[in-house]
Amino acid sequence: MAAIWVVLYHYGVLYFPSMQPDKHTALLNKGYLAVDLFFLLSGFVMAHVYCEVFERRVDSRSYWSFLSARIARLYPLHLAVLGLFVALALIVSITEYAAGGPLAGIPVTGVRSMLALLANLFMLQGLHASTLSWNYAAWSISLEFMAYLAFPFVLVHVWRAGPRARGLLALFLCAVLAGLAWWTGDDFNQWDGPTTLLRCLPEFLLGTLLYRVYVSQPRAGLLSGDAIAAVLLALVLLTLHLKGPDLLVVVLFAALLMAVVSNRSRIGAWLNCSPLIWLGEVSYALYLIHGLVEHTTSEILAKALHIQDRHALSTGSSFGMMMLMVGVSLLLAAACYRWIEKPAQRYLRGALALRSDAAGMAVNQARKPSRA
């Protein structure tokens, strides 16, 4: 649902300006906060998956196994979508040349340039997304991987820390986010420059702390029912609708996450229904591919339909095109998930695991005393 929310924000607010959903509600205009929910969720899920692996110590083998799994999860689809962006740029350049125009090719610097391609290949575009992004949505994937690099070492200390130390860390992280809100005028839509680190990394660590609290507390009680989750969901939607403070929304996200994962009643059952599970499975592909659909639409509007200014499109035309783009994005996401993301993930995890095993055997052989 968060992935669809950010897609509707990019399409319905930024891409088709004539729709102006803020006349009725600020819910779509606040869609950039889906990224904040992503990072809270990511920290929570990573702690859930790896708490037993890193609860005592981090060694080179477990660290490489963790990074291998994260590379296999993020990189194949990121690389595939990046390749599609490059292919589209080359097709447009060749088509323009065939029509009698100059052969432009790919520039050396700037957005969708050779330098940006190099940065994207190594997932380094996150801190300079405005000048180094082929796929603008992938800036957060770059920041996500930066969080992964430090995560095992952080998790060890979080797991060993007592309640007071965890409480102090939570207060510090909230203070960082409050400082970010003060610095930016409560604008959490920070996707370019060093401020992205102040936004995303504290939220990832807060997600990790939330999981530590989750496993430390009894799961029965108020949070297991529907009342608290329903009230928090209503507060989140009301705050977003009324264009409430971004910082407050992030805090409510954290509370809602705890209520939802602790739920053992109807809300929990509804969130585990098949359609939502399927949307969760394709959400990463949807997040990455929707930028390609947007860029392709821009090329079609400009080159085929000669529409340079999207303000000229009526509200009805904009809405129809947005729904078509959402549908195409979902279909492409499903295809990418089935034929690119999962097969590549299985293959790459196996290949990296074999390499890790071979390296471990080589180290062990080197440590054995030589015989005279």
PAMAR-959479 format. One line per 8 residues: number of its first residue (from 1); their letters; for each residue x, y, z of N, C-alpha, C. Coordinates in steps of 0.001 Angstrom, whole numbers, plus 500000, padded with zeros to 6 digits. Example, Ala and Ser with C-alpha at 12.3 -4.5 7.8 and 13.67 -1.06 7.14 Angstrom:
1) AS) 513190 494310 507800 512300 495500 507800 513200 496700 507800; 512850 497750 507080 513670 498940 507140 512900 500030 507870 $
! end
This chain:
1) MAAIWVVL) 500829 498792 500000 500000 500000 500000 500861 501255 500000; 501993 501186 500734 502903 502341 500742 503518 502555 499368; 503829 501462 498666 504397 501589 497319 503396 502232 496369; 502149 501811 496445 501111 502418 495599 500927 503887 495961; 501022 504186 497236 500889 505575 497699 501957 506457 497065; 503203 506000 497057 504270 506828 496487 504126 506923 494966; 503609 505885 494318 503355 505948 492876 502283 506990 492573; 501201 506987 493344 500136 507969 493137 500628 509386 493414 $
9) YHYGVLYF) 501537 509525 494355 502131 510845 494625 502947 511321 493423; 503796 510453 492905 504624 510850 491760 503783 511121 490521; 502768 510297 490287 501943 510466 489095 500902 511568 489276; 500125 511482 490345 498965 512352 490505 499266 513738 491017; 500430 513941 491659 500781 515254 492203 501874 515924 491373; 502963 515198 491123 504118 515788 490453 504018 515727 488937; 503502 514617 488404 503562 514424 486959 502381 515067 486237; 501199 514996 486820 500011 515606 486208 499537 516746 487104 $
17) PSMQPDKH) 500102 517936 486958 499819 519039 487887 498386 519537 487833; 497687 519313 486721 496321 519840 486618 495333 519090 487508; 495714 517923 488037 494787 517173 488883 494550 517865 490224; 495593 518423 490810 495493 519197 492056 494657 518497 493135; 495089 517325 493592 494317 516619 494628 494288 517350 495955; 495221 518306 496169 495257 519030 497436 494029 519915 497632; 493223 520128 496574 491962 520859 496731 490979 520088 497601; 491158 518764 497637 490231 517908 498382 490885 517285 499609 $
25) TALLNKGY) 492144 516896 499488 492854 516262 500587 494364 516380 500351; 495109 516404 501442 496578 516442 501335 497181 515045 501360; 496320 514019 501317 496794 512644 501445 497797 512286 500355; 497482 512616 499092 498407 512291 498015 499625 513196 498034; 499441 514446 498383 500569 515390 498410 501604 515023 499477; 501194 514243 500452 502116 513771 501490 502685 512397 501149; 502554 511971 499902 502989 510636 499515 504473 510386 499661; 505273 511450 499713 506718 511262 499901 507027 510628 501255 $
33) LAVDLFFL) 506080 510710 502197 506291 510109 503513 506224 508583 503465; 505805 508026 502335 505862 506571 502186 507293 506070 502328; 508259 506880 501907 509671 506493 502041 510056 506370 503516; 509539 507262 504345 509818 507184 505778 509235 505905 506372; 508054 505527 505908 507471 504263 506337 508309 503087 505857; 508833 503183 504629 509711 502129 504101 510903 501889 505026; 511549 502961 505473 512756 502795 506278 512439 502267 507668; 511335 502684 508260 510913 502097 509524 510654 500602 509367 $
41) LSGFVMAH) 509939 500249 508324 509640 498841 508051 510905 498048 507789; 511822 498631 507043 513039 497925 506676 513871 497601 507911; 514043 498579 508804 514787 498318 510032 514121 497254 510877; 512795 497282 510938 512033 496298 511705 512216 494892 511117; 512057 494781 509811 512138 493474 509158 513557 492917 509208; 514562 493773 508991 515942 493291 509048 516279 492755 510444; 515799 493440 511484 516028 492948 512845 515315 491612 513069; 514126 491480 512515 513370 490227 512646 514110 489066 511983 $
49) VYCEVFER) 514655 489311 510806 515294 488238 510044 516662 487875 510619; 517415 488876 511108 518821 488642 511460 519128 488762 512950; 518104 488837 513794 518370 489012 515227 519168 487844 515800; 518862 486623 515380 519587 485463 515911 521003 485371 515349; 521207 485889 514149 522533 485825 513523 523499 486796 514186; 523013 488004 514507 523909 489053 514998 523626 489456 516444; 522959 488622 517224 522642 489039 518584 523867 488995 519504; 524909 488228 519145 526092 488120 520006 527314 488808 519398 $
57) RVDSRSYW) 527614 488523 518135 528801 489116 517528 528663 489114 516011; 529550 489857 515360 529588 489923 513896 530957 489427 513454; 530985 488342 512704 532247 487873 512137 532210 488061 510623; 533341 487852 509994 533441 488117 508560 532505 487226 507749; 532329 485989 508179 531476 485067 507422 530009 485487 507473; 529507 485779 508687 528103 486176 508816 527855 487528 508153; 528835 488427 508242 528676 489747 507620 528599 489622 506104; 529490 488807 505519 529445 488628 504077 528172 487906 503636 $
65) SFLSARIA) 527713 486947 504440 526464 486256 504116 525299 487234 504106; 525282 488156 505082 524240 489180 505142 524299 490096 503928; 525500 490619 503621 525630 491514 502477 525293 490802 501166; 525666 489530 501057 525348 488765 499853 523839 488679 499645; 523120 488425 500741 521662 488345 500649 521056 489694 500279; 521614 490778 500819 521088 492109 500506 521407 492516 499069; 522612 492184 498595 522960 492459 497195 522045 491685 496261; 521823 490414 496581 520959 489581 495749 519522 490096 495755 $
73) RLYPLHLA) 519121 490724 496850 517754 491237 496954 517570 492535 496171; 518532 493448 496271 518360 494779 495700 518926 494926 494293; 520089 494340 494053 520865 494716 492881 520324 494219 491545; 519887 492947 491412 519482 492466 490070 518385 493307 489423; 517323 493590 490158 516234 494368 489562 516654 495813 489335; 517418 496369 490259 517947 497725 490065 518762 497791 488776; 519619 496804 488553 520443 496771 487347 519593 496578 486101; 518565 495721 486178 517701 495464 485027 516931 496729 484629 $
81) VLGLFVAL) 516364 497426 485605 515606 498651 485300 516549 499733 484789; 517732 499812 485357 518734 500764 484866 519073 500473 483409; 519217 499192 483064 519469 498810 481672 518334 499217 480753; 517093 499113 481238 515942 499528 480424 515956 501042 480198; 516361 501810 481196 516485 503263 481029 517523 503591 479963; 518670 502919 480027 519722 503157 479039 519252 502758 477649; 518575 501608 477544 518064 501152 476247 517065 502148 475668; 516186 502689 476522 515213 503679 476054 515916 504935 475555 $
89) ALIVSITE) 516953 505383 476274 517705 506572 475848 518358 506349 474488; 518908 505163 474275 519551 504859 472998 518521 504767 471878; 517369 504168 472158 516312 504058 471148 515828 505446 470731; 515620 506324 471718 515182 507690 471410 516238 508415 470583; 517509 508253 470947 518594 508918 470221 518679 508414 468778; 518575 507111 468586 518650 506540 467240 517440 506961 466411; 516258 506990 467031 515037 507397 466327 515138 508844 465859; 515651 509718 466729 515807 511118 466346 516837 511269 465227 $
97) YAAGGPLA) 517878 510468 465284 518902 510522 464221 518318 510041 462896; 517508 508983 462945 516882 508458 461729 515908 509458 461118; 515330 510323 461972 514387 511331 461482 515086 512579 460962; 516424 512560 460965 517177 513679 460416 517817 514585 461434; 517687 514247 462707 518282 515066 463747 519712 514656 464035; 520371 515356 464942 521757 515005 465305 521782 513735 466158; 522891 513038 466137 523066 511852 466961 523597 512316 468314; 522678 512431 469271 523033 513022 470562 523811 512047 471441 $
105) GIPVTGVR) 523326 510834 471561 523982 509862 472422 523759 510173 473900; 524554 509577 474746 524445 509761 476194 525518 510754 476643; 525140 511840 477311 526140 512837 477731 527091 512276 478782; 528177 512982 478998 529195 512526 479948 528790 512840 481379; 528212 514025 481609 527817 514434 482956 526350 514828 482964; 525791 514955 484175 524401 515360 484319 523493 514173 484572; 522185 514476 484655 521189 513421 484849 521161 512519 483621; 521065 511228 483822 521079 510213 482759 522301 510389 481856 $
113) SMLALLAN) 523446 510445 482502 524721 510580 481808 525586 509354 482090; 526770 509321 481500 527702 508229 481744 528186 508252 483200; 528429 509462 483746 528833 509571 485146 527725 509072 486072; 526492 509450 485762 525366 508979 486563 525205 507462 486444; 525457 506925 485259 525375 505476 485065 526394 504762 485950; 527603 505295 486007 528642 504703 486843 528236 504761 488320; 527689 505893 488753 527258 506023 490146 526139 505045 490473; 525208 504859 489528 524103 503939 489750 524568 502487 489777 $
121) LFMLQGLH) 525569 502159 488982 526085 500788 488977 526642 500400 490343; 527204 501370 491063 527764 501103 492384 526845 501590 493509; 525608 501965 493164 524620 502437 494135 525149 503607 494961; 525774 504564 494310 526336 505731 494988 525565 507009 494673; 524425 506882 494001 523718 508076 493541 522873 508730 494623; 522697 508073 495762 521721 508532 496740 521959 509920 497288; 523217 510309 497505 523501 511611 498097 523510 512738 497079; 523430 512404 495794 523390 513429 494737 522338 513027 493697 $
129) ASTLSWNY) 521160 512687 494183 520125 512128 493312 519677 513088 492222; 519702 514391 492488 519208 515354 491500 520103 515425 490270; 521368 515030 490405 522292 515116 489269 522829 513767 488822; 522502 512698 489552 523088 511396 489220 522050 510285 489049; 520786 510634 488878 519752 509607 488833 519268 509333 487411; 519385 508099 486996 518660 507623 485818 517230 507302 486238; 517100 506513 487269 515796 506171 487830 515680 506906 489161; 514908 507988 489178 514922 508857 490353 514481 508138 491629 $
137) AAWSISLE) 513612 507131 491508 513142 506427 492700 514241 505627 493378; 515310 505313 492636 516363 504451 493179 517265 505176 494174; 517064 506469 494408 517897 507164 495395 517757 506511 496766; 516518 506090 497105 516306 505504 498425 516915 504114 498535; 517036 503412 497391 517689 502104 497398 519170 502273 497734; 519765 503327 497220 521155 503634 497542 521325 503898 499036; 520424 504697 499626 520480 504964 501060 520204 503702 501868; 519317 502865 501364 519016 501601 502038 520265 500742 502149 $
145) FMAYLAFP) 521042 500680 501071 522246 499854 501093 523287 500441 502048; 523348 501768 502130 524248 502384 503109 523868 501960 504533; 522569 501891 504808 522113 501446 506124 522490 499991 506362; 522421 499163 505312 522782 497754 505454 524243 497578 505872; 525120 498438 505366 526550 498291 505660 526826 498357 507156; 526086 499195 507866 526304 499366 509305 525358 498524 510155; 524296 497989 509566 523242 497344 510338 523724 496229 511268; 524530 495238 510815 524920 494147 511722 525625 494645 512986 $
153) FVLVHVWR) 526491 495646 512851 527220 496161 514005 526291 496912 514954; 525309 497594 514393 524331 498302 515222 523443 497305 515948; 523012 496254 515253 522086 495290 515842 522703 494589 517054; 523992 494291 516989 524669 493655 518124 524511 494500 519379; 524756 495796 519271 524687 496687 520429 523242 496919 520871; 522325 497022 519902 520915 497202 520252 520406 495988 521017; 520815 494805 520612 520318 493588 521235 520885 493402 522640; 522124 493852 522846 522737 493708 524165 522314 494800 525134 $
161) AGPRARGL) 521901 495934 524608 521602 497091 525451 520400 496823 526347; 520423 497455 527498 519300 497364 528405 518201 498344 528023; 517070 498268 528723 515939 499157 528390 516298 500639 528462; 517124 501013 529473 517464 502428 529599 518304 502899 528423; 519307 502091 528021 520165 502466 526893 519357 502543 525605; 518440 501600 525425 517601 501637 524220 516692 502863 524239; 516202 503198 525413 515361 504390 525519 516118 505655 525181; 517361 505745 525669 518189 506915 525355 518502 506990 523867 $
169) LALFLCAV) 518770 505830 523245 519031 505812 521805 517793 506253 521033; 516630 505780 521456 515386 506183 520784 515174 507687 520904; 515445 508251 522096 515310 509700 522283 516285 510461 521397; 517505 509934 521285 518499 510593 520432 518054 510582 518971; 517562 509447 518493 517117 509347 517103 515921 510260 516848; 515009 510324 517800 513870 511243 517660 514337 512693 517664; 515381 512984 518460 515926 514345 518490 516556 514703 517147; 517220 513724 516515 517793 513969 515181 516679 514287 514191 $
177) LAGLAWWT) 515599 513516 514232 514481 513761 513319 513807 515100 513633; 513724 515437 514926 513156 516738 515290 514053 517872 514795; 515379 517667 514890 516302 518662 514356 516163 518816 512851; 515958 517685 512161 515732 517736 510713 514455 518518 510404; 513407 518269 511177 512145 518988 510971 512326 520489 511185; 513093 520845 512216 513339 522275 512479 514155 522892 511352; 515182 522169 510895 516095 522679 509877 515391 522876 508537; 514494 521974 508196 513850 522000 506882 512465 522625 506904 $
185) GDDFNQWD) 512053 523159 508052 510699 523694 508127 509655 522604 508080; 509949 521462 508729 509071 520296 508774 508789 519735 507381; 509769 519762 506523 509643 519178 505187 510541 517938 505122; 509931 516765 505242 510697 515513 505211 510932 515022 503785; 510541 515798 502803 510759 515404 501414 512209 515719 501016; 513144 515128 501750 514575 515340 501529 515111 514116 500779; 515392 514283 499504 515829 513150 498685 517150 513437 497964; 517768 514561 498283 519000 514948 497596 519918 515649 498579 $
193) GPTTLLRC) 521154 515185 498660 522120 515824 499534 522251 515131 500880; 523135 515633 501740 523408 514993 503033 522201 514895 503954; 521199 515764 503776 520029 515702 504659 519280 514380 504523; 519471 513673 503401 518821 512366 503259 519309 511390 504322; 520580 511523 504726 521111 510654 505784 520423 510936 507111; 520147 512210 507405 519478 512573 508649 518022 512135 508649; 517484 511897 507489 516107 511431 507384 516010 509910 507465; 516786 509229 506643 516581 507797 506429 517266 506912 507460 $
201) LPEFLLGT) 518501 507214 507825 519237 506338 508740 518624 506316 510146; 518227 507457 510733 517558 507379 512042 516261 506582 511999; 515514 506688 510908 514268 505925 510794 514546 504427 510689; 515583 504053 509963 515970 502643 509874 516340 502112 511261; 517118 502875 512013 517518 502447 513353 516318 502409 514297; 515380 503331 514135 514164 503294 514949 513363 502023 514677; 513327 501616 513421 512658 500359 513090 513310 499176 513782; 514639 499185 513859 515361 498130 514568 515015 498138 516054 $
209) LLYRVYVS) 514974 499311 516657 514603 499422 518073 513165 498968 518314; 512272 499305 517391 510881 498884 517530 510769 497372 517589; 511567 496685 516763 511511 495226 516801 512035 494698 518133; 513079 495325 518665 513611 494891 519966 512555 495045 521043; 511799 496129 521009 510708 496331 521962 509603 495310 521719; 509334 495048 520460 508268 494108 520086 508514 492716 520673; 509733 492207 520575 510016 490860 521087 510205 490860 522604; 510368 492032 523205 510576 492104 524654 509267 492183 525418 $
217) QPRAGLLS) 508208 492600 524742 506937 492823 525416 505969 491664 525168; 505086 491393 526120 504048 490386 525879 503128 490813 524750; 502754 489858 523914 501971 490206 522732 500467 490264 523000; 500062 489842 524167 498650 489946 524502 498347 491360 524972; 497073 491636 525232 496699 492936 525751 496073 493831 524694; 496186 495143 524929 495504 496102 524069 495961 496019 522615; 497268 495849 522370 497778 495877 521000 497342 494669 520183; 496916 493602 520828 496497 492418 520075 495104 492574 519478 $
225) GDAIAAVL) 494317 493519 519979 492980 493761 519446 492989 494791 518331; 491809 495121 517859 491674 496028 516723 491573 497494 517125; 491218 497774 518374 490883 499151 518762 492057 500098 518581; 493230 499750 519154 494387 500648 519092 494840 500844 517646; 494898 499742 516881 495336 499846 515484 494380 500715 514675; 493079 500567 514915 492087 501351 514178 492196 502836 514526; 492384 503131 515815 492518 504527 516236 493776 505157 515635; 494890 504426 515673 496139 504956 515120 496039 505141 513609 $
233) LALVLLTL) 495414 504205 512921 495228 504347 511473 494383 505577 511164; 493321 505777 511947 492477 506961 511751 493269 508237 512001; 494117 508242 513030 494935 509423 513314 495929 509700 512187; 496533 508640 511647 497465 508812 510526 496742 509422 509328; 495601 508851 508965 494865 509343 507798 494370 510770 508026; 493904 511066 509229 493415 512416 509522 494554 513427 509473; 495700 513069 510046 496860 513975 510028 497321 514239 508601; 497362 513178 507787 497745 513353 506388 496714 514184 505635 $
241) HLKGPDLL) 495440 513901 505863 494367 514631 505177 494421 516127 505476; 494728 516457 506728 494744 517859 507156 496107 518513 506971; 497042 517800 506311 498391 518309 506061 499093 518634 507378; 499038 517661 508275 499677 517818 509566 501186 517742 509464; 501885 517963 510579 503360 517972 510563 503936 516632 510119; 504968 516685 509297 505631 515460 508839 506206 514668 510001; 506798 515359 510957 507392 514680 512110 506337 513897 512880; 505165 514463 513044 504079 513772 513745 503659 512524 512980 $
249) VVVLFAAL) 503602 512618 511664 503223 511455 510853 504226 510321 511038; 505519 510638 511062 506547 509605 511241 506392 508926 512601; 506128 509720 513645 505915 509147 514978 504683 508250 514982; 503614 508691 514336 502400 507873 514243 502643 506603 513433; 503485 506691 512402 503856 505496 511644 504488 504445 512557; 505405 504896 513413 506084 503970 514320 505087 503298 515259; 504161 504081 515809 503148 503514 516701 502220 502569 515947; 501819 502957 514744 500932 502109 513944 501609 500792 513576 $
257) LMAVVSNR) 502904 500855 513256 503639 499634 512933 503603 498656 514101; 503842 499136 515320 503792 498271 516492 502404 497689 516707; 501380 498493 516487 500011 498020 516690 499621 496974 515652; 500047 497186 514419 499654 496272 513347 500346 494916 513485; 501655 494923 513763 502366 493644 513865 501958 492876 515120; 501437 493575 516114 500990 492909 517336 499544 492440 517240; 498842 492852 516199 497414 492552 516076 497170 491071 515856; 496235 490514 516595 495845 489116 516445 494348 488990 516157 $
265) SRIGAWLN) 493786 490028 515574 492345 490043 515337 492054 490299 513864; 490964 491006 513577 490495 491151 512195 491429 491972 511314; 492038 493034 511863 492946 493853 511051 494146 493034 510598; 494715 492248 511511 495833 491398 511139 495463 490390 510066; 494256 489802 510190 493807 488833 509180 493588 489513 507835; 493034 490726 507860 492787 491431 506596 494095 491792 505911; 495088 492227 506693 496373 492596 506103 497133 491394 505557; 496742 490202 505963 497381 488990 505450 496549 488301 504364 $
273) CSPLIWLG) 495608 489039 503767 494829 488453 502676 495692 488360 501418; 495315 487486 500508 496130 487169 499329 496446 488381 498456; 495465 489244 498133 495796 490398 497273 496854 491314 497877; 496788 491552 499195 497771 492432 499818 499128 491754 499930; 499137 490451 500148 500411 489729 500147 501059 489819 498770; 500247 489670 497720 500782 489783 496356 501337 491190 496110; 500603 492218 496553 501090 493586 496384 502399 493796 497141; 502503 493166 498310 503751 493259 499054 504900 492607 498310 $
281) EVSYALYL) 504634 491484 497665 505683 490778 496930 506192 491596 495741; 505299 492287 495054 505710 493035 493857 506028 494497 494173; 505985 494884 495449 506114 496304 495802 507488 496864 495433; 508559 496077 495616 509883 496573 495263 509984 496813 493759; 509472 495855 492987 509476 496017 491530 508602 497201 491120; 507457 497369 491766 506581 498504 491457 507289 499820 491746; 507988 499871 492855 508686 501098 493237 509767 501459 492219; 510491 500464 491722 511564 500744 490777 511054 500997 489363 $
289) IHGLVEHT) 510002 500285 488950 509600 500326 487543 508716 501521 487231; 508060 502110 488226 507100 503163 487897 507790 504402 487327; 509059 504631 487687 509796 505751 487101 510065 505545 485622; 510308 504294 485229 510506 503992 483806 509218 504221 483027; 508085 503833 483594 506786 504074 482937 506564 505576 482767; 506915 506344 483792 506758 507803 483712 507659 508390 482630; 508912 507954 482597 509854 508489 481606 509430 508111 480184; 508959 506879 480012 508487 506442 478688 507269 507261 478255 $
297) TSEILAKA) 506365 507521 479196 505188 508350 478896 505603 509745 478452; 506622 510305 479105 507106 511635 478718 507630 511636 477288; 508357 510587 476923 508885 510490 475557 507755 510363 474545; 506730 509588 474872 505590 509421 473961 504830 510737 473816; 504588 511411 474949 503873 512690 474887 504642 513718 474066; 505952 513784 474262 506756 514811 473593 507025 514474 472134; 507419 513233 471851 507859 512866 470496 506701 512468 469583; 505728 511742 470106 504633 511244 469266 503426 512175 469264 $
305) LHIQDRHA) 503076 512704 470446 501874 513534 470553 502183 515027 470597; 503473 515384 470635 503929 516781 470647 503318 517580 471799; 503220 516938 472949 502732 517609 474163 503932 517839 475073; 504375 519074 475151 505539 519408 475952 505161 519857 477361; 503993 520487 477473 503561 521038 478756 502382 520229 479279; 502585 519485 480366 501506 518642 480908 500432 519465 481613; 500720 520750 481869 499669 521626 482398 498528 521769 481397; 498818 521555 480112 497792 521699 479085 496778 520564 479107 $
313) LSTGSSFG) 497106 519462 479741 496185 518331 479811 495054 518642 480787; 493853 518247 480425 492711 518469 481302 492787 517534 482511; 491966 517817 483509 491933 516972 484704 491498 515557 484353; 490479 515450 483468 489997 514133 483073 491054 513345 482314; 491729 513991 481371 492784 513315 480608 493934 512905 481527; 494283 513774 482450 495359 513464 483386 495002 512265 484253; 493752 512243 484738 493325 511128 485588 493330 509818 484812; 492817 509863 483570 492798 508649 482747 494202 508143 482461 $
321) MMMLMVGV) 495109 509037 482127 496487 508634 481862 497169 508117 483125; 496862 508739 484266 497455 508275 485518 497017 506843 485829; 495738 506563 485670 495250 505211 485959 495851 504204 484988; 496013 504604 483724 496657 503723 482751 498108 503453 483152; 498820 504488 483583 500210 504326 483995 500322 503437 485240; 499393 503586 486184 499395 502732 487374 499169 501279 486982; 498198 501038 486061 497936 499680 485611 499130 499059 484909; 499762 499836 484028 500953 499339 483319 502083 499065 484310 $
329) SLLLAAAC) 502240 499941 485290 503293 499751 486294 503081 498469 487086; 501826 498185 487450 501523 496959 488194 501794 495718 487347; 501409 495758 486069 501660 494615 485183 503159 494387 484995; 503900 495460 484768 505351 495332 484602 506014 494880 485904; 505499 495365 487044 506055 494945 488327 505858 493457 488549; 504672 492957 488198 504417 491523 488342 505345 490706 487448; 505541 491188 486217 506440 490482 485289 507880 490529 485785; 508318 491686 486254 509689 491817 486760 509908 490935 487982 $
337) YRWIEKPA) 508916 490881 488854 509037 490055 490059 509176 488581 489701; 508378 488137 488752 508363 486706 488404 509561 486295 487573; 509955 487126 486610 510956 486688 485626 512338 487314 485806; 512434 488332 486647 513748 488952 486865 514142 488882 488334; 513310 489468 489194 513694 489634 490590 513933 488308 491303; 512951 487409 491322 513091 486160 492070 514117 485213 491464; 514109 484961 490134 515151 484071 489585 516562 484611 489802; 516753 485908 489583 518078 486494 489768 518500 486450 491232 $
345) QRYLRGAL) 517552 486652 492124 517869 486601 493548 518322 485205 493956; 517609 484181 493483 518004 482807 493815 519384 482481 493249; 519616 482876 491998 520898 482562 491367 522043 483293 492057; 521850 484583 492315 522930 485376 492875 523234 484973 494312; 522210 484647 495082 522457 484197 496453 523264 482901 496446; 522918 481992 495522 523667 480741 495426 525100 480965 495002; 525289 481847 494003 526641 482109 493497 527498 482785 494556; 526940 483768 495273 527707 484458 496303 527983 483554 497498 $
353) ALRSDAAG) 527044 482650 497802 527263 481714 498903 528393 480749 498576; 528433 480274 497327 529519 479387 496921 530859 480096 497008; 530887 481357 496599 532131 482125 496671 532561 482303 498117; 531575 482561 498995 531891 482728 500408 532441 481440 501000; 531833 480304 500640 532311 479017 501134 533725 478733 500644; 533980 479026 499371 535310 478792 498813 536356 479667 499505; 535996 480924 499775 536922 481824 500466 537190 481341 501884; 536126 480858 502560 536301 480340 503914 537205 479125 503948 $
361) MAVNQARK) 537045 478227 502972 537904 477049 502904 539353 477452 502651; 539558 478450 501792 540910 478908 501508 541573 479495 502742; 540787 480264 503539 541323 480839 504769 541688 479749 505763; 540804 478752 505888 541079 477650 506813 542320 476866 506409; 542485 476642 505099 543671 475927 504633 544931 476722 504925; 544840 478034 504762 546015 478875 505009 546406 478886 506476; 545410 478686 507365 545690 478726 508790 546288 477417 509307; 546153 476332 508568 546676 475049 509006 548195 475073 509000 $
369) PSRA) 548852 474491 510028 550321 474480 510037 550866 473575 508926; 551866 474028 508264 552448 473260 507175 553272 472101 507719; 553298 471005 506993 554049 469832 507395 555460 469870 506785; 556411 469447 507573 557811 469426 507091 557980 468333 506037 $
! end
